[in-house]
């Protein structure tokens, strides 16, 4: 795979929406059910604090994956904790694009001062759990019946990765 990671730009919004919508349709990566629009992605990107990076994996000019950190909680004690998502277009899954995007997200998050990344993953999303495990994420536990999707309850596996030492306060 010739994919390279870089910071997301506004002109990536349509491709991020396309890839996110594939994840929504597949029903194994998110509880979200409402498709994303380019405008909604642009608004989301503009509203994010700069300390929470968004990365794309691109094969030439084509965006094939993205990963982003967002605010875990507005409470000051969690200022250095980011909640992350990673999505890969269907046609590029299993070819390393998610790894490239996540490695860059980890590096950018640490550079931005985050000390921890967390997320929740559907247990049936074996590929994501394997990727995250290979990148040093630890499975913390499982939230049982965390939320409903299409009328059915789903569990989620909680994952975390410590990045750097938190600042002394």
N, C-alpha and C positions, 0 to 999 in steps of 0.2 A: 504494500500500500504506500502510495506516495503522498499521503495526507500530511499536512503541516498545520500546527495550531497557531492561532493568533487571537488577539483581542477582537471581540465582536464589534462590528460597526453598524450604524443605522441602516446601511444598504443591505445588511444581512437579515433584516427583520422578516422578509417574506420567506426566506429559506428556513429560518428558525421556526416560523409558524408552520410551514409545511411538514417539517420533521416532527414537531411537537404533536401536530394533528395525527400523524401516523401512530405515534405512541398512544394517543387518546383512543383511536380506532382499535388498536390491538388489545386494549383492556388488560395489559399485564404490567404497566409501568406507572399508572396514575389513577387516582379516583376522579380526576377531572373528566367531564363528559362534554363540555361546551367547546367546540372548535375555536382555535385561536385565529385571529385575523392579523394581517400585517400591521394595521393601526394599533391594535391592542399590544402587540409585541413592542412596537416603537414607544408607546406610552410606558410600558413596563420597563424598558431599557432606560428611558430618560428619568424615571422616578427612582431608580436604584441608586443607592449611595455608591460612590466610586470605590469604597473599600470592599465591595462585593462584586468580584469580576464576573464577566460573561466571556466565554471562550468559544470559538468555533474551530472545528477541524475541517480543513478545506483540501480538496483534491483539485489542484489548479485553481480555477475561479469558482468551482462548485462547492458549496457548503454541504458536508455530508454528516456532520455531527455537531453537537453543541453541549456545553456544560456551563452551569452558572451557580454561583453562591448568592444566597439572599439572606436577609436578616432572620436569625433564629427567633429572637425575642427583642422587643424594644427596651427591656430592662437593662440598665447600665451594667449589671454584673455579667451579662452575656454578650457584651460588646464585641468580643473577639471570637464568637462562635457563629459560623455560617452554616446554613442549611443548603444542601446542594441538590441539583438535578443533573442528569446526563441523558441525552437522547441521541440515537444514531438512526439515520434513515434505513429503511428496510433493506434496500439493495446493498448497503455497505456493512451490515451487521456481521460480526465474527471475523472482521478483517483488520482490526486494530484501531479503528477510528475513535471508538470510545476511550480506549487507553490513551491515545494521543491527546484528546480533549481533557481527560481527567488529570493526566500528568501536568499539563499546562495550567489547569485550574488550581491544582494543589500548590504549584509554584507561585502563581499569581496571588493566591489567597494568603500564603505565608508572607510574601513580599508586602502585601497590603496590611499586614499586622494581625491577621486572624491566627488564633492558636488552635482552632479545632474546626473540623467539618463533620456534620452529621446528616443523616437522611434516614428514610424508611423505605424498604424495598419489599415488594410482594415476594413471598417465599417461592412461588412458582417461577419467578424471574431468575432462573438459575444462572444465566449468562451474566447478568449484572452482579449477582452475588459473587460469582467466581472472579470477575474483573476487579471488584472492590477488594476482595480478599487478597488478590495478587498485588494490589497497590498498598497493602498495609492497613486496610480498614478492618476494624474489629467488630464482630457481631456481638452486640451488647445483650440482646434478648429479643423477645417477640411480644408485640402488642397483639393480643387476641381480639378478634372482632373489632378491629380498629375503626372501620367504616364500611358502608354499604356501597356496592357498585352494581348497577343493574338489578337491584333487589336482593343481592346476596352479600352476606358478611364476608369480609376478607381480613386476614391477619397481615401484619407487616413485620419485617425483621428490622430492628434498629441497628444502624452501623455508625461508627465514629472513627475518626483518625485524628490523633494529636499531631499538630504541625510543629510549632515552636513553643518555647516556654512562655507562658503568659507574663505580661509585665507585672512588676512588683508595684503594689499600690499602697 
